[in-house]
């Protein structure tokens, strides 16, 4: 991608051979490219975001160079970490630790989706799967603890989900189901804590 703006219609907006701008127009700046990809994903332009991400990945392919070093201004330049924004948007992930809020709304493959996640005080994996008229969501914590009071998911079907069951292992968690457009909101009457190697299973029907 080429970044350029010329609001005053200058005759040589790219600079000249003797000016400082020229160096920037010959430089790959993957951090900015990843930011654009993340924004595309957040705006629902999934295919465009994936194309841009794939092109960046191919530029640093392992057959050409170190794939973990997206060189920009120098080696291991931190701005390339903007790629994480694309991943977060692709997962439709939102989390607020103190509130105990978590949300997943994958941008693609929603009927059979799995991805890792990090929370305020732990990390693990998330899985959602549509099984007939039901949809099952599983939060599996691999490390730390996760305190939850409100969870949000997307309705994967065309009909309204009328009931929800939330289980922490064999323990039934009392909750209230609310609808907000195509979003399913699950509110716990009392905050629940998921600890290391525990799974929270949410089933809508």
C-alpha positions as CSV (number, residue, x, y, z in Angstrom):
1,X,0.0,0.0,0.0
2,X,1.1,3.6,-0.7
3,X,0.2,6.3,1.8
4,X,-0.1,9.7,0.3
5,X,-2.1,12.9,0.6
6,X,-1.9,16.1,-1.3
7,X,-4.6,18.5,-0.1
8,X,-3.0,21.6,-1.5
9,X,-2.3,20.1,-5.0
10,X,1.4,20.6,-4.7
11,X,3.3,20.0,-8.0
12,X,5.6,17.3,-6.5
13,X,3.7,15.6,-3.7
14,X,6.1,12.6,-3.6
15,X,9.1,14.9,-3.1
16,X,12.3,14.9,-5.1
17,X,15.5,12.8,-5.0
18,X,17.0,15.3,-2.6
19,X,14.1,15.5,-0.2
20,X,13.4,13.4,2.9
21,X,10.0,12.1,1.7
22,X,11.5,9.8,-0.9
23,X,12.8,7.4,1.6
24,X,9.4,6.8,3.0
25,X,7.8,6.0,-0.4
26,X,10.4,3.3,-0.9
27,X,9.7,1.7,2.4
28,X,7.3,-1.2,3.3
29,X,5.4,-0.1,6.4
30,X,3.5,-3.2,7.4
31,X,2.3,-1.6,10.7
32,X,0.1,0.8,8.7
33,X,-1.0,-1.9,6.3
34,X,-2.1,-4.1,9.3
35,X,-4.0,-1.1,10.7
36,X,-5.9,-0.8,7.4
37,X,-6.6,-4.5,7.4
38,X,-8.0,-4.3,10.9
39,X,-10.2,-1.4,10.0
40,X,-11.5,-3.3,6.9
41,X,-12.4,-6.3,9.1
42,X,-14.1,-4.1,11.7
43,X,-16.2,-2.5,8.9
44,X,-17.3,-5.9,7.6
45,X,-15.1,-5.9,4.6
46,X,-13.8,-9.4,5.4
47,X,-12.5,-10.5,2.0
48,X,-10.6,-7.3,1.5
49,X,-9.1,-7.5,4.9
50,X,-8.0,-11.1,4.4
51,X,-6.5,-10.3,1.0
52,X,-4.4,-7.5,2.4
53,X,-3.3,-9.7,5.4
54,X,-2.3,-12.5,3.0
55,X,-0.2,-10.2,0.8
56,X,1.7,-8.9,3.9
57,X,2.2,-12.5,5.0
58,X,3.5,-13.5,1.6
59,X,6.0,-10.6,1.6
60,X,7.6,-12.1,4.7
61,X,7.1,-15.7,3.8
62,X,9.5,-18.2,5.4
63,X,10.9,-19.1,2.0
64,X,12.1,-15.6,1.6
65,X,13.1,-14.3,5.1
66,X,12.3,-14.6,8.8
67,X,8.4,-14.7,8.8
68,X,8.5,-13.4,12.4
69,X,10.4,-10.2,11.5
70,X,8.3,-7.8,9.5
71,X,11.0,-5.3,8.8
72,X,9.9,-1.7,8.8
73,X,12.1,1.1,10.2
74,X,14.3,-1.6,11.7
75,X,14.3,-5.3,12.7
76,X,11.4,-6.6,14.8
77,X,9.6,-3.3,14.5
78,X,6.8,-3.1,17.1
79,X,4.3,-1.4,14.8
80,X,3.6,-4.7,13.0
81,X,1.9,-5.8,16.2
82,X,-1.1,-3.9,14.8
83,X,-1.9,-7.2,13.1
84,X,-3.5,-8.3,16.3
85,X,-6.3,-5.8,15.6
86,X,-7.3,-7.8,12.6
87,X,-7.4,-11.0,14.6
88,X,-9.5,-9.3,17.4
89,X,-12.0,-7.9,14.8
90,X,-12.2,-11.3,13.0
91,X,-13.2,-12.9,16.3
92,X,-15.7,-10.2,17.1
93,X,-14.0,-10.2,20.5
94,X,-14.7,-7.6,23.2
95,X,-13.8,-7.8,26.9
96,X,-14.1,-5.6,29.9
97,X,-12.4,-7.3,33.0
98,X,-13.8,-5.2,35.8
99,X,-17.3,-5.4,34.4
100,X,-17.0,-9.1,33.8
101,X,-18.1,-8.7,30.2
102,X,-17.1,-10.8,27.2
103,X,-18.3,-11.0,23.6
104,X,-17.6,-13.2,20.6
105,X,-19.1,-12.6,17.2
106,X,-16.9,-14.2,14.5
107,X,-16.7,-12.5,11.1
108,X,-16.7,-15.8,9.2
109,X,-17.1,-19.6,9.7
110,X,-19.5,-18.7,12.5
111,X,-21.3,-22.1,12.5
112,X,-18.0,-23.9,13.4
113,X,-15.5,-21.5,14.8
114,X,-12.5,-21.8,17.3
115,X,-9.9,-19.3,18.3
116,X,-7.6,-18.4,21.3
117,X,-8.4,-15.3,23.4
118,X,-6.7,-13.3,26.2
119,X,-8.6,-11.7,29.1
120,X,-7.7,-9.3,31.8
121,X,-6.4,-12.1,34.0
122,X,-6.1,-15.3,32.0
123,X,-6.2,-16.9,28.5
124,X,-7.7,-19.8,26.8
125,X,-9.8,-20.9,23.8
126,X,-13.2,-20.2,22.5
127,X,-15.4,-22.5,20.4
128,X,-18.9,-22.0,18.9
129,X,-20.8,-24.6,16.9
130,X,-24.3,-24.8,15.4
131,X,-25.9,-28.1,16.0
132,X,-29.3,-28.3,14.3
133,X,-31.5,-25.7,15.9
134,X,-29.1,-25.3,18.8
135,X,-25.9,-23.3,19.1
136,X,-23.2,-24.3,21.6
137,X,-20.5,-21.9,22.9
138,X,-17.6,-23.0,25.0
139,X,-15.1,-20.9,26.9
140,X,-12.1,-23.1,28.0
141,X,-9.7,-21.3,30.3
142,X,-6.1,-22.6,30.0
143,X,-4.5,-20.2,32.5
144,X,-5.5,-17.7,35.2
145,X,-9.0,-16.8,36.1
146,X,-12.0,-15.3,34.2
147,X,-14.7,-13.5,36.1
148,X,-17.9,-13.1,34.1
149,X,-21.2,-11.4,34.7
150,X,-22.4,-10.7,31.2
151,X,-21.8,-12.6,27.9
152,X,-22.7,-11.7,24.3
153,X,-22.9,-13.8,21.2
154,X,-24.5,-13.6,17.8
155,X,-27.6,-15.6,16.8
156,X,-26.4,-18.0,14.2
157,X,-29.9,-19.0,13.1
158,X,-32.9,-17.4,11.5
159,X,-35.3,-18.1,14.4
160,X,-35.3,-16.6,17.9
161,X,-33.5,-18.4,20.6
162,X,-35.9,-18.9,23.5
163,X,-33.8,-20.5,26.2
164,X,-30.2,-20.7,27.4
165,X,-28.3,-23.2,29.6
166,X,-25.0,-22.2,31.2
167,X,-22.9,-24.9,32.9
168,X,-19.5,-24.5,34.6
169,X,-18.5,-28.1,34.6
170,X,-21.4,-29.9,36.3
171,X,-22.7,-26.7,38.0
172,X,-25.7,-25.0,36.6
173,X,-25.4,-21.2,36.5
174,X,-28.6,-19.2,36.9
175,X,-28.8,-16.6,34.1
176,X,-31.2,-14.4,32.2
177,X,-31.4,-14.3,28.4
178,X,-32.0,-11.0,26.6
179,X,-32.1,-10.1,22.9
180,X,-30.6,-7.1,21.3
181,X,-31.2,-7.3,17.6
182,X,-29.3,-10.3,16.4
183,X,-27.2,-10.4,19.6
184,X,-27.9,-12.8,22.4
185,X,-27.1,-11.4,25.9
186,X,-26.6,-13.7,28.8
187,X,-26.7,-12.0,32.2
188,X,-25.6,-13.9,35.3
189,X,-27.5,-13.3,38.5
190,X,-24.2,-13.6,40.3
191,X,-20.7,-13.3,38.8
192,X,-19.1,-16.6,38.0
193,X,-15.4,-17.3,38.1
194,X,-13.8,-19.7,35.6
195,X,-10.5,-21.0,36.8
196,X,-7.6,-22.7,35.1
197,X,-8.6,-25.8,33.1
198,X,-12.3,-25.2,33.6
199,X,-14.9,-24.8,30.9
200,X,-18.0,-22.7,30.7
201,X,-20.6,-24.1,28.3
202,X,-23.4,-22.0,27.0
203,X,-26.2,-23.7,24.9
204,X,-29.0,-21.7,23.2
205,X,-32.1,-23.4,21.9
